[in-house]
């Protein structure tokens, strides 16, 4: 059976090299979604990831004659995708202009030197990933390696370190394989990986936090439902009761970060719910985490307008991170409308 499978693969590759587009799609289709997720981890942007996936497939199509079969098709595609992502990051042309900072914001707890440009990853796309175990060198569980905190942490790394850490610790490629993909040495890979791990460990939420409840569990539903009720009611006190002591609120790509219950509570009172503002929440999932499409109500109207996407990072039975993405254009990736009519 193994021999037949190998022979079938060789036949598909030969047809693709002869210019058969259907054969090329058969060769690459099993890897499309995981390659897109790979690009997303490195770039932090769903749209950029889709663009780079298309560039990767086009480069693979044009470069089939140069594929020497020393590595699997999957490894060969990862090499192309990784280097395309690194080229895009070096070019620095895929980041839109920073949005204007909202007026009258409270003084943030801190301002990052370079705010990460980041977008959430819709849950339905994760459901399209093939069931494939990571390589033996993998360090992170699949659930952890797609979390928003993890992707945010990756954006703090220089491009080459991002690629090395994802290829080694997430996908489990061996050091020699990563070196071949990046055109470097195994020693250079080990050095970059040590530095990347140190930066990432410092960027991730406190290690003393409880683990998040399992997706879809009764505990997760309890926390998420309580959060939604309190938010729609504008009940800051109830929201505060749901927060961890080191809770954090961010709004990528705005520079401000609010850390700790007092800072987050002040932001909720003085900005989010100021002047009687109220909202409608619609449940989503992003990056393996509970999320909401936010809609702000118009006074005296039954219409509520898009107000971004919020992703929650849970720790035990509490909310540790509130990440509100200010770009309303993201709602389309989740199949959500730009406005709602209530009643």
N, C-alpha and C positions, 0 to 999 in steps of 0.2 A: 504493500500500500504506500509506504514511504517513497519507494522508487517511482511509483506511478505519479505521486504528487509532485516529485521533483521534475519528472519528465513533462508533466502538464505545465509546470511553471516555466520550464525552459521553452516550451512551445509558445506560451503566451508572450514571453520576452522576445522571442524571435519574430513573432507577428508584429509586436509593437515597434521593434527596430525597423521593420519593413514599412512602417508608416500606418499601421492599423490603429486608429484612434480608440476603437472599442477595446482592443487588447491592452492599450496603455491604461485606460480607465480600469479595466479588470486588475491590472498590475498594481495600481496605486490607490484605488478606492478604499481598500481595507484600512488605510492609514490616514485618510483625509482628516477625520475628526481629531485623532490624537496629535497630528501635526499642527492643526489649528490651535489646540490647547497648548502645545509646546510653544508656539509663537506668542500666544497670549501671556504665558508666564513670563517670557523674556521682555515683551513689549508693554504689558499692562493694559493693552487696548484691544477690544474685540474687533473693531473695524480694521485696525492695523494688522491684527492677526489674520483676518480673512484676506486682506490684500497680499500679505506675505505668503500665505498659503498658495494663492493663485500664482505668484511669482515663482514659488518653489516648483509647482507642477509644470509651469511653462519651461523653467530651466531644466527640469528632469526630462521633459519631452525632447527638448533640443539637444540634451547631452546624453541620450541613451547610448549612442555609439561609443561614448567614453566610459560607460559603466563596465568595469572589468570583472565584476562578480567576485571580487575578493571579500566583500562584505555582503550581507543580505540587502535586498531591496529596501527594507525598512531602515536599516542603518544608513544606507546611501541617501535616502530621502531626508533623514534627520541631519545629515551633514550639510546638505544643500539648504534646508530650512534654517538651521542654526546660523550659517554664514550669511544668509540673506538678512536675517534679523540683526546680526551684528553690523552689517553694512548700513542698514537703515538707522540704527542707533548712532553710528558714527556720523552719518550724514546730518542727523538732527533736524530733518525736514518734516517729520511726522507728528510734531507737537503743535497743536493750534495755539494761537496767541492766548496768553493767560487772561481769564475773565477779569473784569473789573471787580474789585473787592466790594462786597455789599456795604452800604453806609451804616454807621452807628453800631458797628460790631463791638462787643466788649473786648477788652484787651485779652489776647489769647494767652494760654499757659506757655506756649512756645511757638516759634515759627521755624519750620525746617529750612535749611539753607537752600534746598532745591525741592519744592513740593513735587510729589510724584504725580505724573499724569496717569490716571487710572480709570478703568471702567469695570463694571461688574460683569460676570460671566453667567448668562442665563442657565438655569438648571436643566431645561429640556435638552440642551446641547450635551450636557454631561451624560444624559441617558443614552446618547448615540455612540458613546465610546465602546470599543470592543472589550470583551472580557480578556484582559491580557495581564499576566503577572509582571511586575517590574523585574529588572535584572537582579542578580544576587548582590550587587553593590548598593542597592537602594537603601536609603536611610529613613525616608519619610513615608508614612502611610498615605494612600491615595486621597483620603478625606482631608488630611492635614495639608497636603501639597497643592490643593486647589483653593484652600481657604483664603479669604480676603487678606487676613493678616500676613499670611505667607507671601502672597503676591506683592503686597505693599513692601514687605521686607526685601524681596528680590530687587525692587526698584531702587533700593539704597546701594546696591552693588554696582561696580563698574561693569560695562557690558560683558567683557570676557569672563569675569567672575560669575555673572548670572548664568551664562551658558554652561560653564563648567559645573556649577552646583546643580543645575537642573539635570544635566546629562548624567551626572554621577549619582547624586543623592536622591533624585526623584525617579529617574528612569532606570538607573542601575547599570548603565554602560560601564565597562571596565576602563581603567585609566588609559590603557593603550588605545582603546577604541576612541576615546574622547580626544586623545592627542592626534590621532589620524584625522579625525573630523576637523580639528582646528588648525592643523598644520603646525603642531608644536611637539614638545617632548612630554613623556610621562612625568618627569620631574617637575616641569613647569605646571602641569595639571595639578599635581599634588600640592604645590605651593599656592596656586590660585585657590584651590579648594579650602585649604586651611584658613586663608584670609577671608574667603567668602563665608565660611561657617561662623567665624568670629563676629563678623559684621551682622550677619543674619540673626544669630543668637541674641545680640544686643538689641536688634530692632523688633523682635517678636515680643508679644505681651508677656508679662511676668510669668515665670515658670511655676510660681506658687498658686496660680489660678487653677480652679477646678476645671476638669474637662467639660466641654459642652455636652448637653444631653444628645442622645442619638437622634438623627433626623427622623421626624415623624412620630417620635415617642410622646407619651402622655405628658411627660415633664416639659418637653419643648413646647408642645401646644399650650400648656398652662401658662408658661412665661410669655409666649408670643401673643396669646389672646389677651392677657392682662395688660401687656404693653399697648396693644391696639386700642383697647377700651379707654385706657388712661390718656392716650395721645388724642384720640378723637374727642374726648371730653375736655381736653386742655387742662388736665389735672396734674400739675407739676409735682405736687406732693406724692401722688400715687406713682408717678414715673420714678421719682427719687427712691422710693421704697424698692424698686426693682433693680437698682443699679448696684454694681460692685463698688467697693471703696476706691478702686483705681480706674473707675469708668473713664472712657475717653470718647470725645465727639470730634469728628473730622468731616471736612467737606471738600474732597478732591475736586478740582486741583487748587482750591483756595489755600492760602498759606496757613491759615489759623488752625490751631489744635487746642482743644479745651480738655484738660485732664483733671480728674478728681471730681467728686460729687458737687462741691460748692461751685466750681467753675461751670460744670455742665448745667446745673440747676439755674444758675444766673443767666446762662445763654438761653435756656428754654423760656424763662420768664420774660426776659427783656427783648428777645428777638423772635423766637418761634411763635410764641403765643401773645406777643405784644398787641395792644389795641384790639383785643378780642378776636384775633385771628383764629380760625378753626379749619380743620382738615378732615378729609375722608381718606381712609387707608384701604388699599386692596392688596391682599396677600400674594406674595411671589416667593420664589427661591432663587438665590444667586450664590455662586461659589460654594455650593453645598450648605448654605446657611439660610435662615429665614430672612425674608426681605419684604418690603412694601413699595407699591407705587403710591406716591403721595399726591393728593389733590387738595388745593386750597379753595375753600368755599368763597364765592362772591356773596357779599352781603345783599340781602333782599332779592336773591336769585336762587334758582334751583340748580345752577350750573357750578361745577367745581372744576378748576383748571389745573393742569399738570404742574407739579412742584417738585419733580425729581424722583429719585429712587433712594430708599434707605435700606441698608443691609445691617442686620444685627449680629454681633458676635457674642455668643452666650458663654457664660462660665458657671457651670453648675446650674442652679435655678435662678440666675440673675443675668442682667445685661452688662457686659463688659465693654462693648464697643458699639457706637452708633455712627455709621458712615453714610452720610447723605451726599449723593451724587447730584450736582446742581444742574447737569445737562438734561433738559427735558427730552432731547432727541433720543435718549437711551430707552425710553419707554417702548419704542417701536420694536426693539430687539426682544422684548418680553411679550409682544402681542397686545400691548395696552394702548388705549386711545389717549389723545391729548386732553380730553375733557370728559366729564361725567355729568349726567343729568340725574339728580336725586328725585325720589318720590315716584 
